[in-house]
Amino acid sequence: MNQFQKFQSQYLEHFNDFLHQQLVQEIVQPQLQSSMLYSLDAGGKRIRPFLLLATVKSLQPQADLETYFKIAGSLELVHTYSLIHDDLPEMDNDDYRRGQLTNHKKFTPAQAVLAGDALLTQAFLWLTDNSLVPVLQSQLVWTLANAAGGQGMVAGQTIDIINTGKKLDLTQITTLDAQKTGALITAAVKMGALCTQADQEQLMHLQRFAQNFGVAFQIYDDILDVTSTEAKMGKKVGKDQAVGKNTYVSLLGLPSAQERLAAIVHQAHQELQAISLADSILAASLEYFD
């Protein structure tokens, strides 16, 4: 177990309990609460919130991380909403997510849409209903909104949908994934840096680190889609290529995609080394790609 995994294991159960209990307290409509919790409680790697928490801990070792659970949780709410909507028949039309029926299969497509809508809006409530100073709250809201909306994740998903079945080049795929996958990951690290009042040099290198992490995350996911199993992934594998999705593996081939992954992970390490974080918990997160 590496340093990042130990960090996750130290806080994961408590963080998951926090997510569940907050929604139980705040969402009183029973059917809506049930469908929101169904997807939120399904588990997952919690990569985005833990990148935020790892950034805080790396820059401010004495920080009380529970203070930032709502901020980290807002990222997981947005991510979960995006998965619910991605799985819908109108989008990727998936039946399973994280080893269980997708939200629209468990409930209905209409209820899944509403659960996603509620998770998205609840995230911004969490960014303003906390003990942080108003200026920081405003910065966090802007950062997450910019990453999640029409300049980021939603834009990337749009590019993905309209280009399914069409062949994109490497630059186009990189742009697509930087928005669809990378924007929220970059926001996680940036939001953690903002919480610790990181200086401009730190912010610059951390943003570059996060951008590299986001690209690496997508390449790694593309690789797993052709090398892993449905049992390990909790969803169908091989589907991206079958439906004509643009992936690094389909464009470059598996060996070249693996080489590109290694190069990007190396670049991410260099960004952290530039600000003396080469041995940090945040740096250990890159072992996810080993």
C-alpha positions, -999 to 999 in steps of 0.1 A, spaced: 0 0 0 15 33 -11 14 66 7 -17 78 -12 -36 46 -5 -27 48 32 -40 84 31 -72 73 15 -78 44 39 -73 68 68 -101 90 58 -123 71 32 -148 55 56 -153 88 75 -156 107 42 -182 83 28 -202 85 60 -201 123 58 -214 122 22 -243 99 31 -253 117 63 -252 151 47 -276 141 20 -299 123 44 -302 155 64 -306 178 35 -327 159 9 -361 152 25 -381 140 -6 -378 102 -1 -377 91 -38 -352 118 -47 -330 110 -17 -331 73 -25 -320 77 -61 -293 102 -52 -279 80 -24 -281 49 -47 -254 63 -70 -234 83 -44 -232 53 -20 -221 29 -48 -185 36 -39 -159 44 -65 -123 56 -62 -132 91 -49 -101 103 -69 -113 139 -72 -121 147 -36 -90 129 -24 -68 149 -48 -82 180 -32 -76 167 3 -41 155 -7 -33 189 -21 -44 205 12 -24 180 32 7 183 10 8 221 13 -5 224 49 4 192 68 -13 204 100 -46 211 83 -78 196 98 -91 178 67 -126 174 80 -129 212 76 -127 206 39 -150 176 36 -179 197 21 -155 212 -4 -141 178 -14 -177 164 -13 -189 190 -38 -165 174 -64 -179 140 -58 -215 152 -61 -207 168 -95 -188 137 -106 -217 114 -95 -242 135 -114 -221 133 -145 -220 95 -143 -257 92 -139 -263 114 -169 -236 97 -190 -252 63 -184 -286 74 -197 -301 59 -229 -297 93 -247 -259 93 -239 -238 61 -234 -268 38 -227 -250 17 -200 -267 -9 -178 -241 -12 -151 -219 12 -132 -196 2 -103 -209 -33 -104 -246 -25 -100 -275 -14 -122 -271 22 -134 -295 47 -119 -319 48 -147 -321 10 -148 -327 9 -110 -353 37 -110 -364 54 -143 -347 77 -168 -367 106 -155 -358 100 -119 -322 95 -129 -322 129 -146 -336 145 -115 -312 128 -92 -283 141 -113 -298 176 -114 -301 176 -76 -266 164 -70 -252 191 -93 -270 219 -75 -264 205 -41 -226 207 -48 -228 245 -50 -248 247 -18 -219 229 -1 -194 254 -14 -212 283 2 -227 266 33 -195 262 53 -171 280 76 -148 294 49 -145 331 43 -168 345 16 -139 354 -8 -127 318 -8 -162 305 -12 -166 326 -43 -133 314 -57 -143 278 -52 -177 282 -68 -161 299 -98 -135 272 -102 -160 243 -100 -186 259 -122 -160 267 -148 -147 231 -148 -181 214 -148 -200 235 -173 -199 246 -209 -162 255 -208 -152 222 -193 -168 188 -186 -201 194 -204 -182 208 -235 -160 177 -235 -190 154 -233 -206 172 -262 -175 168 -284 -175 131 -274 -211 125 -284 -211 144 -317 -178 127 -328 -187 91 -319 -181 71 -350 -158 98 -365 -120 95 -363 -103 124 -343 -66 131 -344 -44 132 -312 -48 169 -307 -86 167 -309 -87 137 -285 -64 155 -261 -87 186 -261 -118 164 -257 -104 145 -227 -89 177 -211 -124 190 -209 -145 158 -203 -122 142 -178 -94 166 -170 -113 197 -161 -128 183 -129 -95 168 -119 -77 201 -124 -104 219 -104 -99 194 -75 -62 203 -72 -68 240 -78 -95 241 -52 -72 224 -27 -45 250 -35 -69 278 -30 -80 265 4 -44 267 16 -37 301 0 -10 287 -23 12 313 -40 11 319 -78 41 297 -85 26 268 -66 -7 273 -83 9 273 -118 28 240 -112 -1 224 -94 -24 232 -123 1 217 -148 4 186 -125 -34 183 -124 -38 187 -162 -12 159 -167 -30 138 -141 -63 143 -160 -48 132 -193 -31 102 -177 -63 92 -160 -81 91 -194 -53 72 -211 -52 47 -183 -90 43 -185 -88 37 -222 -61 11 -216 -82 -7 -190 -111 -8 -214 -91 -32 -235 -70 -50 -209 -92 -54 -178 -123 -74 -171 -159 -65 -164 -156 -80 -129 -127 -57 -121 -142 -26 -137 -177 -30 -125 -190 -21 -160 -187 -34 -196 -152 -34 -211 -144 -31 -248 -176 -10 -254 -158 22 -263 -142 7 -293 -173 -13 -302 -194 19 -305 -167 40 -322 -156 61 -293 -124 80 -298 -97 67 -274 -60 68 -271 -58 31 -277 -79 32 -309 -57 60 -322 -22 50 -311 -25 13 -304 -19 -2 -270 19 -1 -268 21 36 -278 -8 45 -255 12 29 -226 43 48 -236 24 81 -237 9 74 -203 44 69 -188 56 101 -204 27 122 -190 31 107 -155 67 117 -156 58 153 -166 34 154 -137 62 143 -113 84 171 -126 57 197 -119 56 187 -83 94 185 -80 96 221 -91 77 232 -59 94 207 -36 64 183 -34 81 153 -51 78 132 -19 43 144 -10 10 126 -6 0 143 -38 30 129 -57 21 94 -44 -13 97 -61 6 91 -94 12 55 -83 -25 50 -93 -12 45 -129 14 18 -120 
